[in-house]
Amino acid sequence: MRIGHVIGKVTMNQQEPTFKGGRWLVINPLETGQLNTACDEAPGLTRIPSLVVYDNLGAGTNDIVGFVEGAEATAPFDDPTPVDAITVAIFDSIHHTPFDNDDDL
């Protein structure tokens, strides 16, 4: 799962019937340094390219969401579905403690 900031939505004049009831969002993936403050203030743009993600949770602009890509994105659908990424969570808060590479496990 990756975490991103919803920066917009996509409007279509035609859509695959499988996706009825959902919508498409433009998401800017967050960098590690943005995680702790993402839910409190707008994270801004990152060096990571934005992507279009299918959403059936009801996320909106400025929400912080978790999303999955690839084969995991097709798991919620009964039939084979042409989707590359889907939202799986809407975050109220995030608490991230970076891993210390100097510690031996």
Backbone atoms as SQL, in Angstrom:
CREATE TABLE atoms (id INTEGER PRIMARY KEY, chain TEXT, resi INTEGER, resn TEXT, atom TEXT, x REAL, y REAL, z REAL);
INSERT INTO atoms VALUES
  (1, 'A', 1, 'MET', 'N', 0.851, -1.172, 0.000),
  (2, 'A', 1, 'MET', 'CA', 0.000, 0.000, 0.000),
  (3, 'A', 1, 'MET', 'C', 0.893, 1.230, 0.000),
  (4, 'A', 2, 'ARG', 'N', 0.476, 2.218, -0.778),
  (5, 'A', 2, 'ARG', 'CA', 1.135, 3.516, -0.792),
  (6, 'A', 2, 'ARG', 'C', 0.157, 4.550, -0.255),
  (7, 'A', 3, 'ILE', 'N', 0.667, 5.699, 0.146),
  (8, 'A', 3, 'ILE', 'CA', -0.172, 6.754, 0.701),
  (9, 'A', 3, 'ILE', 'C', -0.043, 7.978, -0.190),
  (10, 'A', 4, 'GLY', 'N', -1.194, 8.636, -0.449),
  (11, 'A', 4, 'GLY', 'CA', -1.173, 9.796, -1.322),
  (12, 'A', 4, 'GLY', 'C', -2.192, 10.852, -0.939),
  (13, 'A', 5, 'HIS', 'N', -2.043, 12.008, -1.554),
  (14, 'A', 5, 'HIS', 'CA', -2.885, 13.186, -1.335),
  (15, 'A', 5, 'HIS', 'C', -3.766, 13.365, -2.564),
  (16, 'A', 6, 'VAL', 'N', -5.085, 13.402, -2.372),
  (17, 'A', 6, 'VAL', 'CA', -6.014, 13.592, -3.496),
  (18, 'A', 6, 'VAL', 'C', -5.936, 15.049, -3.935),
  (19, 'A', 7, 'ILE', 'N', -5.538, 15.261, -5.192),
  (20, 'A', 7, 'ILE', 'CA', -5.391, 16.629, -5.698),
  (21, 'A', 7, 'ILE', 'C', -6.427, 16.980, -6.763),
  (22, 'A', 8, 'GLY', 'N', -7.299, 16.038, -7.110),
  (23, 'A', 8, 'GLY', 'CA', -8.331, 16.336, -8.098),
  (24, 'A', 8, 'GLY', 'C', -9.135, 15.107, -8.459),
  (25, 'A', 9, 'LYS', 'N', -10.073, 15.295, -9.378),
  (26, 'A', 9, 'LYS', 'CA', -10.878, 14.169, -9.845),
  (27, 'A', 9, 'LYS', 'C', -10.925, 14.187, -11.360),
  (28, 'A', 10, 'VAL', 'N', -11.248, 13.046, -11.936),
  (29, 'A', 10, 'VAL', 'CA', -11.317, 12.883, -13.379),
  (30, 'A', 10, 'VAL', 'C', -12.778, 12.773, -13.773),
  (31, 'A', 11, 'THR', 'N', -13.164, 13.490, -14.818),
  (32, 'A', 11, 'THR', 'CA', -14.525, 13.414, -15.328),
  (33, 'A', 11, 'THR', 'C', -14.500, 12.692, -16.664),
  (34, 'A', 12, 'MET', 'N', -15.379, 11.697, -16.821),
  (35, 'A', 12, 'MET', 'CA', -15.438, 10.909, -18.060),
  (36, 'A', 12, 'MET', 'C', -16.826, 10.987, -18.656),
  (37, 'A', 13, 'ASN', 'N', -16.899, 10.884, -19.980),
  (38, 'A', 13, 'ASN', 'CA', -18.217, 10.847, -20.600),
  (39, 'A', 13, 'ASN', 'C', -18.679, 9.410, -20.818),
  (40, 'A', 14, 'GLN', 'N', -17.768, 8.433, -20.717),
  (41, 'A', 14, 'GLN', 'CA', -18.123, 7.019, -20.772),
  (42, 'A', 14, 'GLN', 'C', -17.257, 6.269, -19.774),
  (43, 'A', 15, 'GLN', 'N', -17.836, 5.232, -19.185),
  (44, 'A', 15, 'GLN', 'CA', -17.100, 4.470, -18.187),
  (45, 'A', 15, 'GLN', 'C', -17.503, 3.004, -18.275),
  (46, 'A', 16, 'GLU', 'N', -16.565, 2.127, -18.025),
  (47, 'A', 16, 'GLU', 'CA', -16.823, 0.692, -17.969),
  (48, 'A', 16, 'GLU', 'C', -17.919, 0.430, -16.935),
  (49, 'A', 17, 'PRO', 'N', -18.958, -0.349, -17.280),
  (50, 'A', 17, 'PRO', 'CA', -20.062, -0.594, -16.336),
  (51, 'A', 17, 'PRO', 'C', -19.628, -1.195, -14.997),
  (52, 'A', 18, 'THR', 'N', -18.526, -1.917, -14.962),
  (53, 'A', 18, 'THR', 'CA', -18.031, -2.502, -13.721),
  (54, 'A', 18, 'THR', 'C', -17.746, -1.428, -12.670),
  (55, 'A', 19, 'PHE', 'N', -17.384, -0.239, -13.111),
  (56, 'A', 19, 'PHE', 'CA', -16.999, 0.833, -12.205),
  (57, 'A', 19, 'PHE', 'C', -18.161, 1.702, -11.752),
  (58, 'A', 20, 'LYS', 'N', -19.389, 1.307, -12.065),
  (59, 'A', 20, 'LYS', 'CA', -20.552, 2.107, -11.676),
  (60, 'A', 20, 'LYS', 'C', -20.579, 2.301, -10.153),
  (61, 'A', 21, 'GLY', 'N', -20.816, 3.525, -9.731),
  (62, 'A', 21, 'GLY', 'CA', -20.877, 3.838, -8.312),
  (63, 'A', 21, 'GLY', 'C', -19.579, 4.372, -7.742),
  (64, 'A', 22, 'GLY', 'N', -18.519, 4.362, -8.532),
  (65, 'A', 22, 'GLY', 'CA', -17.236, 4.882, -8.070),
  (66, 'A', 22, 'GLY', 'C', -16.815, 6.064, -8.916),
  (67, 'A', 23, 'ARG', 'N', -15.649, 6.587, -8.630),
  (68, 'A', 23, 'ARG', 'CA', -15.120, 7.688, -9.425),
  (69, 'A', 23, 'ARG', 'C', -13.608, 7.562, -9.504),
  (70, 'A', 24, 'TRP', 'N', -13.013, 8.413, -10.295),
  (71, 'A', 24, 'TRP', 'CA', -11.575, 8.394, -10.518),
  (72, 'A', 24, 'TRP', 'C', -10.955, 9.648, -9.916),
  (73, 'A', 25, 'LEU', 'N', -9.883, 9.472, -9.154),
  (74, 'A', 25, 'LEU', 'CA', -9.220, 10.587, -8.485),
  (75, 'A', 25, 'LEU', 'C', -7.779, 10.721, -8.968),
  (76, 'A', 26, 'VAL', 'N', -7.280, 11.941, -8.963),
  (77, 'A', 26, 'VAL', 'CA', -5.872, 12.185, -9.246),
  (78, 'A', 26, 'VAL', 'C', -5.171, 12.253, -7.887),
  (79, 'A', 27, 'ILE', 'N', -4.171, 11.398, -7.707),
  (80, 'A', 27, 'ILE', 'CA', -3.495, 11.284, -6.421),
  (81, 'A', 27, 'ILE', 'C', -2.008, 11.551, -6.585),
  (82, 'A', 28, 'ASN', 'N', -1.486, 12.368, -5.678),
  (83, 'A', 28, 'ASN', 'CA', -0.063, 12.655, -5.624),
  (84, 'A', 28, 'ASN', 'C', 0.537, 11.813, -4.496),
  (85, 'A', 29, 'PRO', 'N', 1.329, 10.777, -4.815),
  (86, 'A', 29, 'PRO', 'CA', 1.919, 9.953, -3.761),
  (87, 'A', 29, 'PRO', 'C', 2.804, 10.787, -2.840),
  (88, 'A', 30, 'LEU', 'N', 2.783, 10.455, -1.558),
  (89, 'A', 30, 'LEU', 'CA', 3.567, 11.197, -0.575),
  (90, 'A', 30, 'LEU', 'C', 4.948, 10.585, -0.398),
  (91, 'A', 31, 'GLU', 'N', 5.888, 11.449, -0.036),
  (92, 'A', 31, 'GLU', 'CA', 7.226, 10.995, 0.321),
  (93, 'A', 31, 'GLU', 'C', 7.261, 10.760, 1.822),
  (94, 'A', 32, 'THR', 'N', 8.209, 9.993, 2.285),
  (95, 'A', 32, 'THR', 'CA', 8.296, 9.623, 3.697),
  (96, 'A', 32, 'THR', 'C', 8.268, 10.830, 4.627),
  (97, 'A', 33, 'GLY', 'N', 8.968, 11.887, 4.292),
  (98, 'A', 33, 'GLY', 'CA', 9.039, 13.060, 5.146),
  (99, 'A', 33, 'GLY', 'C', 7.730, 13.810, 5.291),
  (100, 'A', 34, 'GLN', 'N', 6.758, 13.518, 4.449),
  (101, 'A', 34, 'GLN', 'CA', 5.464, 14.204, 4.498),
  (102, 'A', 34, 'GLN', 'C', 4.413, 13.467, 5.306),
  (103, 'A', 35, 'LEU', 'N', 4.676, 12.250, 5.717),
  (104, 'A', 35, 'LEU', 'CA', 3.645, 11.419, 6.334),
  (105, 'A', 35, 'LEU', 'C', 3.097, 11.969, 7.641),
  (106, 'A', 36, 'ASN', 'N', 3.954, 12.437, 8.546),
  (107, 'A', 36, 'ASN', 'CA', 3.485, 12.872, 9.863),
  (108, 'A', 36, 'ASN', 'C', 2.627, 14.126, 9.821),
  (109, 'A', 37, 'THR', 'N', 2.798, 14.973, 8.823),
  (110, 'A', 37, 'THR', 'CA', 2.029, 16.219, 8.764),
  (111, 'A', 37, 'THR', 'C', 0.949, 16.200, 7.685),
  (112, 'A', 38, 'ALA', 'N', 0.855, 15.128, 6.926),
  (113, 'A', 38, 'ALA', 'CA', -0.052, 15.081, 5.779),
  (114, 'A', 38, 'ALA', 'C', -1.522, 15.294, 6.143),
  (115, 'A', 39, 'CYS', 'N', -1.963, 14.772, 7.268),
  (116, 'A', 39, 'CYS', 'CA', -3.371, 14.893, 7.655),
  (117, 'A', 39, 'CYS', 'C', -3.683, 16.242, 8.297),
  (118, 'A', 40, 'ASP', 'N', -2.670, 17.002, 8.658),
  (119, 'A', 40, 'ASP', 'CA', -2.871, 18.285, 9.326),
  (120, 'A', 40, 'ASP', 'C', -2.726, 19.484, 8.394),
  (121, 'A', 41, 'GLU', 'N', -1.917, 19.327, 7.349),
  (122, 'A', 41, 'GLU', 'CA', -1.703, 20.428, 6.409),
  (123, 'A', 41, 'GLU', 'C', -1.512, 19.858, 5.014),
  (124, 'A', 42, 'ALA', 'N', -1.841, 20.628, 4.008),
  (125, 'A', 42, 'ALA', 'CA', -1.717, 20.168, 2.628),
  (126, 'A', 42, 'ALA', 'C', -0.255, 19.844, 2.331),
  (127, 'A', 43, 'PRO', 'N', 0.039, 18.619, 1.898),
  (128, 'A', 43, 'PRO', 'CA', 1.413, 18.194, 1.710),
  (129, 'A', 43, 'PRO', 'C', 2.149, 18.881, 0.560),
  (130, 'A', 44, 'GLY', 'N', 1.448, 19.382, -0.428),
  (131, 'A', 44, 'GLY', 'CA', 2.128, 19.952, -1.585),
  (132, 'A', 44, 'GLY', 'C', 2.580, 18.867, -2.543),
  (133, 'A', 45, 'LEU', 'N', 3.144, 19.280, -3.639),
  (134, 'A', 45, 'LEU', 'CA', 3.557, 18.331, -4.666),
  (135, 'A', 45, 'LEU', 'C', 4.871, 17.651, -4.292),
  (136, 'A', 46, 'THR', 'N', 5.098, 16.474, -4.862),
  (137, 'A', 46, 'THR', 'CA', 6.322, 15.711, -4.634),
  (138, 'A', 46, 'THR', 'C', 7.011, 15.473, -5.965),
  (139, 'A', 47, 'ARG', 'N', 8.167, 14.842, -5.898),
  (140, 'A', 47, 'ARG', 'CA', 8.896, 14.479, -7.122),
  (141, 'A', 47, 'ARG', 'C', 8.300, 13.238, -7.767),
  (142, 'A', 48, 'ILE', 'N', 7.420, 12.555, -7.070),
  (143, 'A', 48, 'ILE', 'CA', 6.803, 11.334, -7.570),
  (144, 'A', 48, 'ILE', 'C', 5.634, 11.722, -8.483),
  (145, 'A', 49, 'PRO', 'N', 5.547, 11.146, -9.683),
  (146, 'A', 49, 'PRO', 'CA', 4.452, 11.499, -10.590),
  (147, 'A', 49, 'PRO', 'C', 3.076, 11.150, -10.008),
  (148, 'A', 50, 'SER', 'N', 2.094, 11.988, -10.298),
  (149, 'A', 50, 'SER', 'CA', 0.712, 11.733, -9.881),
  (150, 'A', 50, 'SER', 'C', 0.138, 10.593, -10.706),
  (151, 'A', 51, 'LEU', 'N', -0.941, 9.977, -10.201),
  (152, 'A', 51, 'LEU', 'CA', -1.593, 8.912, -10.935),
  (153, 'A', 51, 'LEU', 'C', -3.098, 8.966, -10.724),
  (154, 'A', 52, 'VAL', 'N', -3.811, 8.288, -11.612),
  (155, 'A', 52, 'VAL', 'CA', -5.270, 8.221, -11.540),
  (156, 'A', 52, 'VAL', 'C', -5.643, 6.921, -10.843),
  (157, 'A', 53, 'VAL', 'N', -6.515, 7.027, -9.822),
  (158, 'A', 53, 'VAL', 'CA', -6.869, 5.887, -8.979),
  (159, 'A', 53, 'VAL', 'C', -8.394, 5.785, -8.895),
  (160, 'A', 54, 'TYR', 'N', -8.923, 4.573, -9.004),
  (161, 'A', 54, 'TYR', 'CA', -10.361, 4.336, -8.839),
  (162, 'A', 54, 'TYR', 'C', -10.710, 4.407, -7.360),
  (163, 'A', 55, 'ASP', 'N', -11.807, 5.078, -7.042),
  (164, 'A', 55, 'ASP', 'CA', -12.229, 5.243, -5.654),
  (165, 'A', 55, 'ASP', 'C', -13.701, 4.894, -5.501),
  (166, 'A', 56, 'ASN', 'N', -14.002, 3.962, -4.613),
  (167, 'A', 56, 'ASN', 'CA', -15.399, 3.669, -4.279),
  (168, 'A', 56, 'ASN', 'C', -15.638, 3.856, -2.780),
  (169, 'A', 57, 'LEU', 'N', -14.699, 4.551, -2.104),
  (170, 'A', 57, 'LEU', 'CA', -14.827, 4.828, -0.673),
  (171, 'A', 57, 'LEU', 'C', -15.447, 6.188, -0.394),
  (172, 'A', 58, 'GLY', 'N', -15.386, 7.099, -1.361),
  (173, 'A', 58, 'GLY', 'CA', -15.926, 8.431, -1.170),
  (174, 'A', 58, 'GLY', 'C', -14.886, 9.473, -0.798),
  (175, 'A', 59, 'ALA', 'N', -13.633, 9.231, -1.123),
  (176, 'A', 59, 'ALA', 'CA', -12.584, 10.212, -0.837),
  (177, 'A', 59, 'ALA', 'C', -12.786, 11.447, -1.709),
  (178, 'A', 60, 'GLY', 'N', -12.317, 12.576, -1.215),
  (179, 'A', 60, 'GLY', 'CA', -12.449, 13.818, -1.956),
  (180, 'A', 60, 'GLY', 'C', -11.157, 14.590, -1.987),
  (181, 'A', 61, 'THR', 'N', -11.182, 15.720, -2.666),
  (182, 'A', 61, 'THR', 'CA', -10.006, 16.562, -2.790),
  (183, 'A', 61, 'THR', 'C', -9.449, 16.917, -1.410),
  (184, 'A', 62, 'ASN', 'N', -8.142, 16.828, -1.289),
  (185, 'A', 62, 'ASN', 'CA', -7.355, 17.093, -0.073),
  (186, 'A', 62, 'ASN', 'C', -7.369, 15.961, 0.945),
  (187, 'A', 63, 'ASP', 'N', -8.094, 14.873, 0.697),
  (188, 'A', 63, 'ASP', 'CA', -8.032, 13.719, 1.597),
  (189, 'A', 63, 'ASP', 'C', -6.693, 13.009, 1.431),
  (190, 'A', 64, 'ILE', 'N', -6.260, 12.335, 2.486),
  (191, 'A', 64, 'ILE', 'CA', -5.077, 11.489, 2.452),
  (192, 'A', 64, 'ILE', 'C', -5.585, 10.052, 2.389),
  (193, 'A', 65, 'VAL', 'N', -5.175, 9.320, 1.355),
  (194, 'A', 65, 'VAL', 'CA', -5.698, 7.975, 1.120),
  (195, 'A', 65, 'VAL', 'C', -4.572, 6.965, 0.993),
  (196, 'A', 66, 'GLY', 'N', -4.923, 5.721, 1.284),
  (197, 'A', 66, 'GLY', 'CA', -4.054, 4.599, 0.989),
  (198, 'A', 66, 'GLY', 'C', -4.557, 3.973, -0.295),
  (199, 'A', 67, 'PHE', 'N', -3.641, 3.555, -1.155),
  (200, 'A', 67, 'PHE', 'CA', -4.050, 2.916, -2.400),
  (201, 'A', 67, 'PHE', 'C', -3.103, 1.776, -2.735),
  (202, 'A', 68, 'VAL', 'N', -3.633, 0.809, -3.469),
  (203, 'A', 68, 'VAL', 'CA', -2.829, -0.317, -3.936),
  (204, 'A', 68, 'VAL', 'C', -2.865, -0.337, -5.448),
  (205, 'A', 69, 'GLU', 'N', -1.838, -0.948, -6.012),
  (206, 'A', 69, 'GLU', 'CA', -1.710, -1.006, -7.462),
  (207, 'A', 69, 'GLU', 'C', -1.528, -2.444, -7.918),
  (208, 'A', 70, 'GLY', 'N', -1.673, -2.656, -9.211),
  (209, 'A', 70, 'GLY', 'CA', -1.418, -3.962, -9.801),
  (210, 'A', 70, 'GLY', 'C', -2.496, -4.976, -9.486),
  (211, 'A', 71, 'ALA', 'N', -2.081, -6.227, -9.306),
  (212, 'A', 71, 'ALA', 'CA', -3.027, -7.322, -9.086),
  (213, 'A', 71, 'ALA', 'C', -3.891, -7.100, -7.847),
  (214, 'A', 72, 'GLU', 'N', -3.333, -6.475, -6.808),
  (215, 'A', 72, 'GLU', 'CA', -4.101, -6.215, -5.587),
  (216, 'A', 72, 'GLU', 'C', -5.272, -5.275, -5.848),
  (217, 'A', 73, 'ALA', 'N', -5.149, -4.404, -6.835),
  (218, 'A', 73, 'ALA', 'CA', -6.219, -3.457, -7.152),
  (219, 'A', 73, 'ALA', 'C', -7.438, -4.148, -7.747),
  (220, 'A', 74, 'THR', 'N', -7.267, -5.300, -8.345),
  (221, 'A', 74, 'THR', 'CA', -8.390, -6.020, -8.947),
  (222, 'A', 74, 'THR', 'C', -9.114, -6.926, -7.950),
  (223, 'A', 75, 'ALA', 'N', -8.550, -7.133, -6.768),
  (224, 'A', 75, 'ALA', 'CA', -9.117, -8.064, -5.791),
  (225, 'A', 75, 'ALA', 'C', -10.565, -7.766, -5.384),
  (226, 'A', 76, 'PRO', 'N', -10.995, -6.509, -5.231),
  (227, 'A', 76, 'PRO', 'CA', -12.377, -6.268, -4.803),
  (228, 'A', 76, 'PRO', 'C', -13.442, -6.599, -5.845),
  (229, 'A', 77, 'PHE', 'N', -13.048, -6.861, -7.069),
  (230, 'A', 77, 'PHE', 'CA', -14.004, -7.088, -8.153),
  (231, 'A', 77, 'PHE', 'C', -14.205, -8.582, -8.391),
  (232, 'A', 78, 'ASP', 'N', -15.446, -8.972, -8.678),
  (233, 'A', 78, 'ASP', 'CA', -15.763, -10.379, -8.928),
  (234, 'A', 78, 'ASP', 'C', -15.215, -10.864, -10.268),
  (235, 'A', 79, 'ASP', 'N', -15.299, -10.031, -11.282),
  (236, 'A', 79, 'ASP', 'CA', -14.864, -10.401, -12.626),
  (237, 'A', 79, 'ASP', 'C', -13.555, -9.698, -12.956),
  (238, 'A', 80, 'PRO', 'N', -12.817, -10.198, -13.952),
  (239, 'A', 80, 'PRO', 'CA', -11.606, -9.478, -14.378),
  (240, 'A', 80, 'PRO', 'C', -11.959, -8.025, -14.722),
  (241, 'A', 81, 'THR', 'N', -11.221, -7.093, -14.146),
  (242, 'A', 81, 'THR', 'CA', -11.547, -5.687, -14.282),
  (243, 'A', 81, 'THR', 'C', -10.303, -4.891, -14.671),
  (244, 'A', 82, 'PRO', 'N', -10.430, -3.998, -15.639),
  (245, 'A', 82, 'PRO', 'CA', -9.275, -3.212, -16.102),
  (246, 'A', 82, 'PRO', 'C', -8.971, -2.033, -15.176),
  (247, 'A', 83, 'VAL', 'N', -8.312, -2.308, -14.066),
  (248, 'A', 83, 'VAL', 'CA', -7.971, -1.248, -13.115),
  (249, 'A', 83, 'VAL', 'C', -6.513, -1.413, -12.688),
  (250, 'A', 84, 'ASP', 'N', -5.789, -0.305, -12.576),
  (251, 'A', 84, 'ASP', 'CA', -4.386, -0.342, -12.170),
  (252, 'A', 84, 'ASP', 'C', -4.184, 0.039, -10.716),
  (253, 'A', 85, 'ALA', 'N', -5.094, 0.876, -10.162),
  (254, 'A', 85, 'ALA', 'CA', -4.935, 1.326, -8.775),
  (255, 'A', 85, 'ALA', 'C', -6.312, 1.621, -8.177),
  (256, 'A', 86, 'ILE', 'N', -6.459, 1.352, -6.876),
  (257, 'A', 86, 'ILE', 'CA', -7.733, 1.565, -6.192),
  (258, 'A', 86, 'ILE', 'C', -7.464, 2.037, -4.759),
  (259, 'A', 87, 'THR', 'N', -8.323, 2.934, -4.253),
  (260, 'A', 87, 'THR', 'CA', -8.177, 3.382, -2.871),
  (261, 'A', 87, 'THR', 'C', -8.638, 2.274, -1.927),
  (262, 'A', 88, 'VAL', 'N', -7.934, 2.144, -0.804),
  (263, 'A', 88, 'VAL', 'CA', -8.299, 1.127, 0.184),
  (264, 'A', 88, 'VAL', 'C', -8.470, 1.712, 1.577),
  (265, 'A', 89, 'ALA', 'N', -8.133, 2.998, 1.756),
  (266, 'A', 89, 'ALA', 'CA', -8.258, 3.626, 3.076),
  (267, 'A', 89, 'ALA', 'C', -8.300, 5.139, 2.935),
  (268, 'A', 90, 'ILE', 'N', -9.004, 5.786, 3.864),
  (269, 'A', 90, 'ILE', 'CA', -8.975, 7.243, 4.008),
  (270, 'A', 90, 'ILE', 'C', -8.463, 7.495, 5.416),
  (271, 'A', 91, 'PHE', 'N', -7.362, 8.236, 5.533),
  (272, 'A', 91, 'PHE', 'CA', -6.709, 8.421, 6.826),
  (273, 'A', 91, 'PHE', 'C', -7.187, 9.676, 7.539),
  (274, 'A', 92, 'ASP', 'N', -7.416, 9.537, 8.858),
  (275, 'A', 92, 'ASP', 'CA', -7.688, 10.677, 9.728),
  (276, 'A', 92, 'ASP', 'C', -6.393, 11.207, 10.326),
  (277, 'A', 93, 'SER', 'N', -5.466, 10.300, 10.627),
  (278, 'A', 93, 'SER', 'CA', -4.164, 10.699, 11.158),
  (279, 'A', 93, 'SER', 'C', -3.143, 9.621, 10.799),
  (280, 'A', 94, 'ILE', 'N', -1.884, 10.043, 10.761),
  (281, 'A', 94, 'ILE', 'CA', -0.774, 9.127, 10.482),
  (282, 'A', 94, 'ILE', 'C', 0.349, 9.459, 11.448),
  (283, 'A', 95, 'HIS', 'N', 0.916, 8.434, 12.055),
  (284, 'A', 95, 'HIS', 'CA', 2.078, 8.598, 12.935),
  (285, 'A', 95, 'HIS', 'C', 3.175, 7.698, 12.404),
  (286, 'A', 96, 'HIS', 'N', 4.214, 8.299, 11.850),
  (287, 'A', 96, 'HIS', 'CA', 5.289, 7.548, 11.208),
  (288, 'A', 96, 'HIS', 'C', 6.599, 7.783, 11.947),
  (289, 'A', 97, 'THR', 'N', 7.265, 6.704, 12.318),
  (290, 'A', 97, 'THR', 'CA', 8.592, 6.773, 12.916),
  (291, 'A', 97, 'THR', 'C', 9.548, 6.100, 11.943),
  (292, 'A', 98, 'PRO', 'N', 10.463, 6.877, 11.357),
  (293, 'A', 98, 'PRO', 'CA', 11.391, 6.289, 10.383),
  (294, 'A', 98, 'PRO', 'C', 12.260, 5.208, 11.007),
  (295, 'A', 99, 'PHE', 'N', 12.570, 4.213, 10.225),
  (296, 'A', 99, 'PHE', 'CA', 13.451, 3.126, 10.652),
  (297, 'A', 99, 'PHE', 'C', 14.857, 3.657, 10.734),
  (298, 'A', 100, 'ASP', 'N', 15.564, 3.362, 11.820),
  (299, 'A', 100, 'ASP', 'CA', 16.952, 3.785, 12.010),
  (300, 'A', 100, 'ASP', 'C', 17.870, 2.726, 11.406),
  (301, 'A', 101, 'ASN', 'N', 18.529, 3.065, 10.329),
  (302, 'A', 101, 'ASN', 'CA', 19.397, 2.102, 9.631),
  (303, 'A', 101, 'ASN', 'C', 20.621, 1.702, 10.434),
  (304, 'A', 102, 'ASP', 'N', 20.951, 2.444, 11.474),
  (305, 'A', 102, 'ASP', 'CA', 22.139, 2.135, 12.279),
  (306, 'A', 102, 'ASP', 'C', 21.898, 1.018, 13.275),
  (307, 'A', 103, 'ASP', 'N', 20.622, 0.707, 13.566),
  (308, 'A', 103, 'ASP', 'CA', 20.301, -0.354, 14.523),
  (309, 'A', 103, 'ASP', 'C', 20.468, -1.719, 13.876),
  (310, 'A', 104, 'ASP', 'N', 21.095, -2.621, 14.583),
  (311, 'A', 104, 'ASP', 'CA', 21.184, -4.005, 14.118),
  (312, 'A', 104, 'ASP', 'C', 20.026, -4.781, 14.704),
  (313, 'A', 105, 'LEU', 'N', 19.340, -5.515, 13.892),
  (314, 'A', 105, 'LEU', 'CA', 18.196, -6.298, 14.368),
  (315, 'A', 105, 'LEU', 'C', 18.584, -7.722, 14.632);
